[in-house]
Amino acid sequence: AKGSMEIRAAPARLAGLLAALQLGLWCRAAAERLRYSIAEELGRGSLVGPLARDLGLSAAELPARKLRIVSGDEKQYFVLGEDKNLRVNERIDREGICGAVSPCVLSLEAVVENPFNIFHVSVTIQDVNDNAPQFDREFVLIEAIESTPPGARFPLGSGRDPDIGVNSIQNYQLTPNPLFSLVVTESPDGTKHAELVLEQSLDREKQATHRLILTAVDGGDPVRSGTAKIQINVTDANDNPPIFTKEVYKVQLLENLPEGSLAFQVKATDGDEGTNAEITYSFSNIASNARKLFTLDQRTGDVMVTGPLDYEEGKYYEARVEGKDGGGLSGHAKVHIDILDVNDNAPTVSILPILNPVPEDAVASTVVAVINVRDRDSGDNGEVTCSIEEDLPFRLEQSSPNTYKLIIASVLDRETVSAYNITVTARDRGAPSLWSRASLWLEVSDVNDNAPVFSEATYSAYVWENNAAGALLLRVVARDADAGTNGRVSYWLAGGSADGAASMSLEAETGAVYAQRSFDYERCRELSVAVRAQDGGEPARSSTATVRVFVLDRNDNAPRVLWPAAGAGAAGEAGSVPPAAPLELVPRSAEAGYLVAKVVAVDADAGRNAWLSYELVQEAEPALFRVGPRSGEVRTARAVSERDAAKQRLVAVVKDNGRPALSATATLHVVLAESLREALPELSEPAADAEAAAELQLGLGLALALLSALFVLSVVLAVLARLRGAGPPAVLRCLSAQRFSVAGAAFPADFCEGTLPSSYNLCVAPGRAVAEVAWLPPPLPSLPAEELLGGDPCGKRSESSSANAGETPDR
């Protein structure tokens, strides 16, 4: 079969070569309909037409252009071969598809992509002479009264041939008989009917029965024919045949007329009487499909609907009604039945996806599907419009009366809507209107258009110091609205403080942040690092967040005693003051509340762990001293009595408020004496243990001898001095009260530390009162008692002092 193309070109407006070039371009772009013509009953795979060639597609273009065909019919009569030629897919019976409709045209659409275009293809099915004529009745019985005048006509009916045109019935032939001839008439729809004409009068007595053969011949090649037998029985005279009220009954019936309804009525009258006037009705000629739809009451002439009327199956029916009286005479009338269409068929919708899934960055006007609609009704009942929901980012564009394109109308965003269930509604213009729907599930594919987003801009973690290395600090979480690889997030350290980057590690897959080392609150209390979340798209997108780690304090530092200095308060020989031990001198006249000393301590921890409390845990007289639990000030709890020991050793415990609490001790040596001179015996008193008993006796003897020698020497020197008129010798002056009147405070070596909350002086002096203008001596170094007994003076008087040389200041 050869194809032809309809070409719509703009009229030439320019002359010469420009007009020719312009015309050629328009012809190429406007060739949107192809027409082919094939004969019915072709075998499967038969060539319909070179579709690819007629569309102007070369073999090299075919893979990229993706040529496809879309048929709106339920059966796929055509298929696109591997060579891209249009071929027959299954048997095509023109009579079964189109019936008597001519021309018989099957429509389909050819769709190509890159760029997208739709071409409409029409295939005309040519009739072949594959059906022989047939009669509804193969035996026709005619009863004719012998008095029937010549020229009377007897309808023989018409043959049926599903073929059309020249292949349908073209003529009727009758076996030669001098009494009868054949007349062929043609109805308005082109159907040919045969009638038997009586040429001569009948004589029953000569021949009561006549037999003829009627042949229907079509015009095909080769010619086909069908026959029917005719028998004419000659009866006795009945001179009045029945006469119908109308020669032609024209009836219009709605196709939705229910079964059992009265369609119409035929009526005939007869001038005879008796049985010759009794008329019975029957269909003398009616198509087999019409016989299933209508029945005729032989007594009343009522025609009833006995089957479903369908305008789409049959629009027109024709029949001949015969009325026969009791004498054998008959009359005939024609019946023309027109079926009127009602809107009883909803449109059918078929959707061909072109692009599914659709990238979310697809541009507007991109075609995603082709929609084909059909409605079997006619007129307004068969005109169909399509629509979709208005809130969708798509729109419909009509490309032909039965074809629409589904096009992207606005920007798509997969993160907002990842898929669309698009419902296409097809509605006809009938009254009432009928509609049908078809759905298309359209997915939106992802592109990497979203960066990861952290759940928090700044993450905070709190960890106790002395943590184990490798401990989990926290997890950072970033969400990416994209899908697949575009939404797969990995984490990286992106900088921060030097300590933070060196002290923390980050797990790329889970976002877990771990400590790389143990933290020390006293060295570093806060760390920070920047974390970057990056997706797997191309190009990758990322965002950052800050992780701050706050180190919490543990009670891992014991208090440190600043005063008295560490080690200075350790006990020496039992019962004696250790060397370099700070001494606190308390006069026996001190009342309750007298400030003895102040224990000063600090704690490197913070908060509650650095809250210090003080208590005395070891003292000779429990009731004599007390310590301020918060201040650390050691004061007398009562007035000093004569029964109190001259030497007091106090042990103060300093505790912090941590759990568990840590502590340190400070030892104070207190001497109860009014003056340093009075305290010296106590300071130099040897230890009273069993091992030193013998040495004590020896020492007492030696001391007594020494004192005696000194006394004698003193007397001698005094006498000599008096004799010479001089003052006391230098040796005696060193033993005078002025020797020890310059005693000052004793401080630890590190008393100048800034952690001391306050400072104070401890001075020893004779018990004599001095004038208010007495000078204060400079502080003495912290010396053992033995050095105080035999050493030099520890300070110099102030040059601005106006005190007498023999006067010493009180404490």
C-alpha positions in Angstrom: 0.0 0.0 0.0 1.3 3.4 -0.8 1.1 6.3 1.7 0.3 9.9 0.9 1.0 12.9 3.1 -1.1 16.0 3.5 1.1 19.1 3.4 0.0 22.4 4.8 2.3 25.1 3.7 2.1 28.9 4.0 1.4 30.6 0.7 4.5 32.1 -0.9 4.9 35.7 -0.2 8.3 36.3 -1.7 9.5 35.6 -5.2 12.4 33.6 -6.5 14.8 31.5 -4.4 13.6 32.9 -1.0 10.0 31.6 -1.7 11.3 28.2 -2.7 13.4 27.8 0.4 10.6 29.0 2.7 8.2 26.6 1.1 10.5 23.7 1.7 11.0 24.4 5.4 7.2 24.8 5.9 6.5 21.5 4.2 8.9 19.7 6.5 7.5 21.2 9.6 3.8 20.9 8.8 3.6 17.3 7.6 1.6 16.1 10.6 -0.9 13.7 8.9 -0.1 10.6 6.9 -2.6 8.6 5.0 -2.3 5.0 4.0 -4.6 2.7 2.2 -4.6 -1.2 2.5 -6.9 -4.0 1.6 -8.6 -5.9 4.3 -7.7 -9.5 5.2 -4.0 -8.9 4.8 -1.8 -11.4 6.6 0.0 -10.5 9.8 3.2 -8.6 9.2 2.0 -7.2 5.9 3.4 -3.8 5.0 1.1 -0.8 5.6 3.6 2.0 4.8 7.2 3.2 5.3 6.3 5.3 8.3 9.8 6.3 9.3 10.7 7.3 5.7 7.5 9.3 5.3 8.2 11.2 8.5 11.6 12.2 7.2 13.5 10.1 9.7 16.8 8.6 8.6 18.2 5.4 10.0 20.7 7.3 12.0 18.0 9.5 13.7 15.7 6.6 14.7 17.4 5.5 18.0 17.4 9.1 19.4 13.9 10.1 18.1 12.2 7.1 19.8 9.4 6.6 17.2 6.3 5.0 18.7 2.7 4.6 17.7 -0.4 5.1 19.8 -3.8 3.7 18.8 -7.1 4.7 20.3 -8.8 1.4 19.4 -9.2 -1.5 21.8 -7.5 -3.8 19.3 -4.0 -3.0 18.1 -4.4 -3.6 14.3 -1.0 -2.2 13.5 2.5 -2.5 14.9 5.8 -0.7 14.2 8.2 -3.3 12.7 11.9 -3.4 13.5 12.6 -1.6 10.2 10.2 1.2 11.5 7.7 0.4 8.8 4.0 0.3 9.8 2.8 -3.3 9.5 -0.4 -5.3 10.1 -0.6 -6.8 13.6 -3.7 -8.9 13.3 -6.5 -9.8 10.8 -8.5 -6.8 9.7 -12.1 -7.5 8.7 -13.5 -4.3 7.2 -17.1 -5.5 7.6 -16.6 -6.3 11.3 -15.0 -2.9 12.0 -17.0 -0.5 9.9 -20.0 -2.4 8.6 -21.7 -0.4 5.8 -19.8 2.8 6.7 -17.6 4.0 3.9 -14.8 4.9 3.8 -13.5 2.7 6.7 -10.7 4.6 8.3 -8.5 3.6 11.3 -6.7 6.4 13.1 -3.5 6.3 15.1 -0.8 8.7 16.3 2.9 8.5 15.7 5.0 10.0 18.5 8.6 11.1 18.1 10.9 12.7 20.7 14.0 14.9 20.7 12.2 17.2 19.7 8.8 16.0 20.6 6.1 15.9 17.9 2.9 14.0 17.1 1.9 12.9 13.6 -1.6 11.7 12.9 -1.9 8.6 10.7 -5.0 7.5 8.9 -5.3 4.0 7.4 -8.1 3.4 5.0 -9.3 -0.2 4.8 -10.2 -1.1 1.2 -12.9 -3.6 0.7 -12.2 -6.9 -1.0 -14.9 -9.2 -2.4 -14.6 -11.8 0.4 -18.4 -12.2 1.0 -20.9 -13.7 -1.3 -24.5 -12.4 -1.5 -27.1 -14.1 0.7 -30.8 -14.0 1.1 -32.6 -13.7 4.3 -34.9 -16.5 3.1 -33.6 -19.2 0.9 -37.1 -20.3 0.1 -39.8 -17.7 -0.9 -43.4 -18.9 -1.0 -45.9 -16.7 -2.9 -49.6 -17.3 -3.1 -51.2 -15.5 -6.0 -54.9 -15.7 -6.8 -55.7 -16.6 -10.3 -57.6 -13.4 -10.8 -54.5 -11.3 -10.2 -54.2 -8.9 -13.1 -51.0 -8.7 -15.1 -48.6 -6.1 -13.9 -49.0 -7.1 -10.3 -45.8 -7.2 -8.3 -44.6 -9.6 -5.7 -41.7 -8.4 -3.6 -38.9 -10.9 -3.3 -36.8 -9.1 -0.8 -33.2 -8.2 -1.1 -30.0 -10.0 -0.7 -27.4 -9.2 1.8 -23.7 -8.6 1.0 -21.5 -7.2 3.8 -19.1 -5.9 1.1 -19.5 -2.4 -0.2 -19.3 -0.5 -3.4 -18.7 -2.7 -6.5 -18.2 -5.7 -4.3 -21.8 -5.5 -3.0 -24.9 -6.8 -4.8 -25.1 -5.2 -8.3 -27.9 -7.1 -9.9 -30.6 -9.8 -9.6 -31.3 -12.5 -12.2 -34.4 -14.7 -12.6 -34.7 -18.0 -14.4 -36.6 -17.3 -17.7 -40.4 -17.7 -17.5 -43.0 -16.2 -19.8 -45.5 -15.5 -17.0 -43.0 -13.6 -14.8 -40.3 -11.0 -15.1 -37.9 -9.3 -12.6 -37.8 -5.7 -11.7 -34.9 -4.3 -9.6 -35.5 -1.1 -7.5 -33.0 0.9 -5.4 -33.8 2.5 -2.0 -32.4 5.9 -1.0 -29.5 4.2 0.9 -28.4 2.4 -2.3 -29.9 -1.0 -1.4 -31.3 -2.9 -4.4 -34.6 -4.8 -4.1 -36.0 -7.4 -6.4 -39.7 -7.6 -7.3 -41.5 -10.3 -9.3 -43.9 -8.9 -12.0 -46.8 -10.9 -13.3 -46.7 -10.5 -17.1 -49.7 -12.7 -18.0 -52.8 -13.8 -16.3 -52.6 -16.9 -14.2 -54.7 -20.0 -14.8 -54.9 -22.3 -11.8 -56.4 -25.0 -13.8 -53.5 -25.1 -16.2 -50.7 -24.8 -13.6 -51.2 -24.4 -9.9 -47.5 -24.1 -9.0 -44.6 -22.2 -10.5 -41.0 -22.6 -9.4 -38.3 -20.0 -10.1 -34.7 -19.3 -9.0 -33.6 -15.8 -8.0 -29.8 -15.1 -8.2 -28.1 -12.1 -6.6 -24.8 -11.1 -8.3 -22.1 -8.8 -6.9 -19.5 -6.8 -9.0 -16.4 -8.2 -7.5 -13.5 -10.0 -9.2 -14.1 -12.8 -9.2 -17.9 -12.4 -9.2 -19.8 -14.0 -6.2 -23.5 -14.8 -6.2 -26.2 -16.2 -4.0 -29.6 -17.8 -4.8 -33.1 -18.2 -3.4 -35.9 -20.6 -4.5 -39.3 -19.0 -5.3 -42.5 -21.1 -5.3 -45.7 -19.5 -6.6 -48.9 -21.2 -5.7 -52.0 -20.1 -7.7 -55.1 -19.9 -5.5 -58.7 -19.4 -6.2 -60.0 -15.9 -6.8 -60.2 -13.3 -4.1 -60.6 -10.0 -5.8 -59.8 -7.5 -3.0 -56.3 -7.6 -1.6 -55.4 -5.9 1.7 -54.3 -2.2 1.4 -52.0 -0.6 4.0 -52.8 2.9 5.3 -49.2 4.0 4.2 -47.0 2.7 1.5 -44.0 3.7 3.6 -43.9 3.8 7.4 -41.1 6.1 8.6 -40.3 5.7 12.2 -37.7 7.3 14.5 -36.7 5.5 17.7 -34.4 6.6 20.5 -31.7 4.1 21.2 -32.5 3.9 24.9 -36.1 2.8 24.2 -36.5 -0.1 26.7 -37.2 -3.6 25.6 -40.9 -4.5 25.5 -41.9 -1.0 24.3 -44.2 -0.4 21.4 -42.1 0.9 18.5 -44.9 1.5 15.9 -48.0 -0.1 14.4 -48.9 -1.0 10.8 -52.5 -1.2 9.6 -54.1 -2.6 6.5 -57.8 -2.9 5.3 -59.6 -5.4 3.0 -62.8 -4.7 1.1 -63.8 -8.4 1.2 -65.9 -10.0 3.8 -65.5 -13.0 6.0 -62.3 -14.9 5.9 -61.2 -13.0 2.8 -61.1 -9.9 5.0 -59.2 -11.3 7.9 -55.7 -9.9 7.7 -52.6 -11.3 9.3 -49.3 -9.4 9.4 -45.8 -10.6 9.0 -42.4 -9.4 8.0 -41.9 -10.4 4.4 -38.4 -9.0 4.2 -36.3 -8.0 7.2 -32.5 -8.2 8.0 -31.5 -10.8 10.5 -30.1 -8.2 12.9 -33.4 -6.3 12.8 -35.4 -9.4 13.3 -33.6 -9.8 16.7 -34.7 -6.3 17.7 -38.3 -6.1 16.5 -41.4 -8.4 16.5 -44.7 -8.0 14.7 -48.0 -9.0 16.2 -49.7 -10.8 13.4 -53.2 -9.8 14.6 -52.8 -6.2 15.6 -49.8 -5.1 13.5 -48.0 -3.8 16.6 -44.2 -3.7 16.3 -42.5 -4.3 19.7 -38.9 -3.7 20.7 -37.5 -7.1 21.7 -33.7 -6.3 21.9 -31.4 -3.5 22.9 -31.2 -0.7 20.4 -27.8 0.8 20.0 -27.1 3.7 17.7 -23.5 2.8 17.5 -24.3 -0.7 16.3 -27.0 0.2 13.8 -28.3 3.6 12.8 -30.9 2.5 10.2 -33.2 -0.5 9.6 -35.5 -1.3 6.8 -38.3 -4.0 6.5 -41.3 -4.9 4.4 -44.6 -5.8 6.0 -47.0 -8.1 4.4 -50.8 -8.1 5.2 -52.5 -11.2 3.9 -56.3 -11.8 4.0 -58.0 -15.1 4.4 -58.4 -15.5 0.7 -54.7 -15.5 0.1 -54.4 -11.9 -1.2 -51.7 -9.8 0.3 -50.7 -6.2 0.5 -47.2 -4.8 1.3 -45.7 -1.7 2.9 -42.2 -0.5 3.6 -41.0 0.4 7.0 -38.0 2.8 7.5 -36.6 2.8 11.1 -34.1 5.5 12.1 -32.3 5.1 15.4 -31.7 8.4 17.2 -28.5 8.8 19.2 -28.7 9.5 22.9 -25.7 10.1 25.2 -25.3 6.6 26.5 -21.5 6.2 26.0 -19.0 7.7 28.3 -15.7 8.8 26.8 -12.7 6.5 27.0 -9.3 7.8 27.9 -5.9 6.2 27.2 -2.7 7.7 28.5 0.8 7.2 27.0 3.6 8.3 29.3 6.4 10.0 27.5 8.6 11.1 30.5 8.3 9.3 33.8 9.9 10.0 36.2 10.3 13.7 35.5 13.4 15.5 36.7 12.5 18.2 39.1 14.5 20.7 37.1 12.6 20.0 33.9 11.7 23.2 32.1 8.2 24.4 31.5 6.4 23.1 28.3 8.1 19.7 28.5 5.7 17.0 27.3 5.3 14.2 29.8 2.4 12.2 28.4 0.0 12.0 25.4 -3.7 11.5 26.1 -6.1 10.0 23.5 -9.9 10.2 24.0 -12.8 8.4 22.1 -16.5 8.7 22.4 -18.8 6.3 20.3 -21.7 8.8 20.4 -22.2 11.3 17.6 -22.8 15.0 17.4 -22.5 16.9 20.6 -22.7 13.6 22.5 -19.4 12.6 20.9 -17.5 15.8 21.4 -15.1 15.4 24.3 -13.1 17.9 26.4 -10.3 16.9 28.8 -9.3 18.5 32.1 -7.1 18.0 35.1 -7.0 19.5 38.6 -6.1 23.2 38.6 -3.7 23.0 41.5 -1.2 20.8 39.7 1.9 22.2 38.0 0.7 20.7 34.7 -1.6 21.7 31.9 -3.3 20.0 28.9 -2.8 21.2 25.4 -5.0 19.9 22.6 -3.2 18.8 19.5 -6.1 17.3 17.6 -9.8 16.7 18.3 -9.0 13.4 20.1 -5.5 14.0 21.3 -4.0 16.1 24.2 -0.5 16.7 25.4 0.2 16.8 29.2 2.8 19.6 29.6 4.7 20.9 32.6 3.3 24.3 33.5 5.4 25.5 36.5 8.5 24.6 38.4 8.6 21.2 40.1 10.1 20.6 43.6 10.6 16.9 44.6 11.2 17.9 48.2 7.7 19.5 48.3 5.9 16.9 46.2 7.7 13.7 45.1 4.9 12.3 43.0 1.7 13.3 41.4 -1.4 11.3 40.9 -2.8 13.1 37.9 -6.4 12.3 37.1 -7.5 13.2 33.6 -11.3 13.8 33.3 -12.9 13.4 29.8 -16.4 14.9 29.5 -18.7 15.0 26.5 -21.2 17.7 25.6 -24.3 15.6 25.8 -27.3 16.3 28.0 -26.8 15.0 30.6 -23.0 15.0 30.2 -21.1 11.7 30.7 -17.5 11.5 31.8 -14.8 9.1 32.6 -11.4 9.3 34.3 -7.9 7.9 33.9 -5.0 8.3 36.3 -1.3 8.7 35.7 1.1 8.2 38.5 4.0 10.6 37.7 7.1 10.5 39.9 9.5 13.4 40.2 13.2 12.4 40.2 15.7 14.2 42.4 18.4 16.7 41.6 20.9 18.0 44.2 19.3 21.3 44.9 19.3 21.2 48.8 22.2 21.5 51.1 22.3 19.6 54.4 20.7 21.4 57.3 21.9 20.9 60.9 19.2 20.5 63.5 21.1 23.1 65.6 23.4 25.9 64.6 25.5 25.3 67.7 25.8 22.0 69.6 26.8 22.0 73.2 28.3 19.0 75.1 29.1 18.8 78.8 31.8 16.4 79.9 33.4 15.7 83.2 37.2 16.2 83.3 39.4 13.2 83.5 37.2 11.4 81.0 38.4 8.4 79.1 40.1 9.0 75.8 37.7 7.9 73.0 34.5 8.7 75.0 31.4 9.8 73.0 30.7 13.5 73.5 27.6 14.0 71.3 26.2 13.4 67.8 25.5 16.0 65.3 22.6 15.5 62.9 22.1 17.2 59.5 19.2 16.4 57.3 19.2 16.7 53.5 15.8 17.0 51.8 17.2 15.4 48.6 17.0 11.6 48.0 19.5 8.9 47.3 23.1 9.9 46.9 22.1 13.6 46.9 20.7 13.2 50.4 23.4 11.0 51.8 25.2 13.2 54.4 28.8 12.7 55.6 30.5 14.8 58.3 34.0 16.4 58.5 35.9 18.6 60.9 36.2 22.0 59.3 38.4 23.9 61.8 37.9 25.6 65.1 40.2 26.3 68.1 43.6 24.6 68.1 42.8 22.6 71.2 39.4 21.7 69.9 40.7 20.3 66.6 43.4 18.3 68.3 41.2 17.0 71.1 38.2 15.7 69.1 37.5 13.4 66.3 34.4 13.0 64.1 32.9 9.8 62.6 32.0 10.6 59.0 29.0 8.4 58.7 27.1 8.9 62.0 28.2 12.4 63.1 29.5 11.1 66.4 32.0 13.3 68.1 34.6 11.6 70.3 37.2 12.9 72.8 40.7 12.2 71.6 42.2 12.7 75.1 41.4 13.2 78.7 40.3 16.8 79.5 41.6 18.8 82.5 39.2 21.5 83.8 42.0 23.4 85.5 43.9 23.7 82.1 41.1 24.2 79.6 37.4 24.7 80.4 35.9 25.1 76.9 36.7 23.7 73.4 35.1 24.5 70.1 35.3 23.0 66.6 33.5 23.6 63.3 31.7 20.6 61.7 30.8 20.4 58.0 28.0 18.3 56.6 28.3 17.4 52.9 26.0 15.5 50.7 26.9 13.1 47.9 25.6 15.1 45.0 27.5 16.4 42.1 28.3 19.2 42.7 28.2 18.5 46.4 26.5 20.9 48.8 27.5 21.5 52.4 26.8 23.5 55.6 28.6 24.0 58.9 27.7 24.0 62.6 29.7 24.7 65.7 30.3 22.2 68.4 31.2 23.6 71.9 32.4 21.2 74.6 32.3 22.4 78.2 34.5 20.6 80.6 32.9 20.1 84.0 35.0 20.1 87.2 35.7 17.1 89.3 37.1 17.2 92.8 40.6 16.0 91.7 42.7 18.6 93.6 43.2 18.6 97.3 43.4 21.9 99.2 46.9 23.5 99.3 47.9 25.1 102.6 49.7 28.4 102.1 50.0 29.3 105.8 51.5 27.8 107.7 53.8 26.7 105.0 53.8 23.1 103.9 56.4 21.1 105.9 56.9 23.9 108.4 54.3 22.5 110.6 55.6 18.9 110.7 56.5 17.6 114.1 60.1 17.3 115.1 61.3 15.6 118.1 58.5 14.5 120.3 57.5 17.2 122.7 59.6 19.9 121.0 59.1 22.5 118.3 60.7 21.3 115.0 63.3 23.5 113.4 62.0 26.3 111.3 58.5 25.8 112.7 56.4 29.0 112.8 55.5 29.9 116.4 52.4 31.6 117.6 52.8 33.4 120.9 49.7 33.8 123.0 49.8 35.7 126.2 48.4 34.0 129.2 46.3 37.1 129.7 44.5 36.5 126.4 40.7 36.4 126.7 38.2 34.4 124.7 38.2 35.3 121.0 41.9 36.2 120.9 43.2 35.8 117.3 46.0 33.3 117.4 46.6 32.7 113.7 44.9 32.3 110.4 45.1 29.1 108.3 45.2 30.1 104.6 44.6 27.5 101.9 43.5 27.4 98.3 41.9 24.8 96.0 42.6 24.6 92.3 39.1 23.2 91.7 36.0 25.4 91.1 32.6 25.7 92.5 31.6 23.5 95.3 34.8 21.6 94.9 36.7 24.7 95.9 34.6 25.6 99.0 36.9 25.1 101.9 36.0 24.4 105.5 38.4 24.3 108.6 38.4 22.2 111.7 40.8 21.3 114.5 41.4 17.6 114.9 44.3 17.5 117.3 44.8 19.9 120.2 46.1 19.4 123.8 43.3 21.3 125.4 40.2 20.7 123.3 38.4 23.6 124.9 41.1 26.2 124.6 41.1 26.9 120.8 38.6 27.0 118.0 38.8 27.6 114.3 36.4 29.5 112.1 34.9 26.8 109.7 34.9 29.3 106.8 37.5 31.9 107.7 40.3 29.6 109.0 40.9 32.0 111.9 42.2 30.2 115.0 41.0 32.0 118.1 40.9 31.2 121.8 37.7 29.6 122.8 38.0 30.8 126.4 40.4 32.7 128.6 43.9 31.2 129.1 44.4 29.7 132.6 47.5 28.8 134.6 46.6 25.2 134.2 47.0 25.2 130.5 50.3 23.8 129.1 52.7 26.3 127.9 53.2 24.5 124.5 50.2 23.8 122.3 50.3 21.8 119.1 47.3 22.4 116.9 46.5 20.4 113.8 43.9 22.0 111.4 42.3 20.0 108.7 41.2 21.8 105.5 38.5 20.1 103.6 36.9 21.0 100.3 33.2 20.4 99.5 33.6 17.8 96.8 32.4 14.3 96.7 34.4 12.6 97.9 36.0 15.4 99.9 39.8 16.0 99.8 41.7 17.5 102.6 45.1 18.8 103.8 46.5 19.5 107.3 48.3 22.4 108.8 50.2 22.3 112.1 50.4 25.3 114.4 52.7 25.5 117.4 51.4 27.9 120.1 53.4 29.0 123.1 51.5 30.4 126.0 53.7 33.1 127.5 53.5 36.8 128.2 56.9 37.4 126.6 59.5 35.7 124.5 61.8 35.5 127.5 59.2 33.6 129.4 58.7 31.4 126.4 62.3 30.5 125.9 62.5 27.8 128.5 59.5 26.2 126.9 61.0 26.5 123.5 64.4 25.0 124.5 62.9 22.2 126.7 64.3 18.9 125.6 62.2 15.9 124.8 61.0 13.9 127.7 61.4 10.4 126.5 63.0 7.5 128.3 66.0 7.3 126.1 67.1 11.0 127.0 66.8 10.6 130.8 70.6 10.2 131.3 71.4 13.0 129.0 69.0 15.3 130.8 70.8 14.7 134.1 74.2 15.3 132.5 72.9 18.5 130.8 71.6 19.8 134.0 74.9 19.4 135.7 76.8 21.0 133.0 74.3 23.9 132.9 74.7 24.4 136.7 78.5 24.5 136.4 78.3 26.9 133.5 75.9 29.2 135.3 78.1 29.2 138.3 81.1 30.1 136.2 79.2 32.8 134.5 78.0 34.2 137.8 81.5 34.3 139.1 82.7 35.9 135.9 79.9 38.4 136.1 80.7 39.4 139.6 84.3 39.8 138.6 83.5 41.9 135.7 81.1 44.0 137.6 83.6 44.8 140.2 86.2 45.6 137.6 83.7 47.9 135.8 82.7 49.7 138.9 86.3 50.1 139.7 86.9 51.6 136.3 83.7 53.7 136.2 82.5 52.1 133.0 79.2 50.8 132.1 78.2 47.1 132.0 80.2 45.0 129.6 79.0 44.1 126.2 78.4 40.5 127.2 76.0 41.5 129.9 74.2 43.9 127.6 73.5 41.1 125.3 71.8 39.3 128.1 69.7 42.3 129.1 66.0 42.7 128.3 66.8 44.8 125.4 68.3 41.8 123.7 64.9 40.2 123.2 62.7 43.3 123.0 63.1 43.6 119.3 61.3 40.3 118.5 59.0 40.6 115.5 56.6 38.5 113.5 57.8 35.1 112.1 56.5 34.4 108.5 56.8 31.5 106.2 59.2 31.7 103.3 56.3 32.1 100.7 54.1 34.5 102.8 54.1 36.9 99.8 51.9 34.7 97.7 48.8 36.5 96.3 46.5 33.7 97.5 46.7 34.9 101.1 43.5 36.6 102.1 45.2 38.6 104.8 48.5 38.9 106.7 49.3 39.4 110.3 52.4 39.9 112.5 53.4 37.7 115.5 55.7 39.5 117.8 57.3 38.4 121.1 58.4 41.1 123.6 58.8 41.6 127.4 55.7 42.3 129.3 56.5 45.9 130.1 54.3 48.6 128.7 55.8 51.1 126.3 54.8 54.6 125.3 52.4 55.0 122.3 55.3 56.5 120.3 57.4 53.3 120.6 58.7 52.2 117.3 57.8 48.9 115.7 60.8 46.7 115.0 61.3 45.1 111.6 60.1 41.6 111.2 62.4 38.8 112.3 63.1 35.8 110.2 61.6 32.6 111.2 64.4 31.1 113.4 64.6 28.2 115.8 64.7 28.9 119.5 68.3 27.9 119.7 69.3 30.6 117.3 67.2 33.1 119.2 69.2 32.4 122.3 72.7 32.8 120.9 72.3 34.9 117.7 72.6 38.4 116.7 69.7 40.9 116.6 67.3 40.1 113.6 66.4 43.7 112.6 67.2 47.3 112.7 65.2 50.1 114.4 63.7 52.7 112.3 65.7 55.9 112.2 62.5 57.9 112.6 61.6 56.3 115.9 61.8 58.4 119.1 61.5 55.5 121.6 64.2 55.1 124.3 66.9 52.5 123.7 65.8 50.6 126.7 62.1 50.4 125.8 60.6 47.5 123.7 57.2 47.4 122.2 54.5 45.2 123.4 52.7 42.8 121.0 
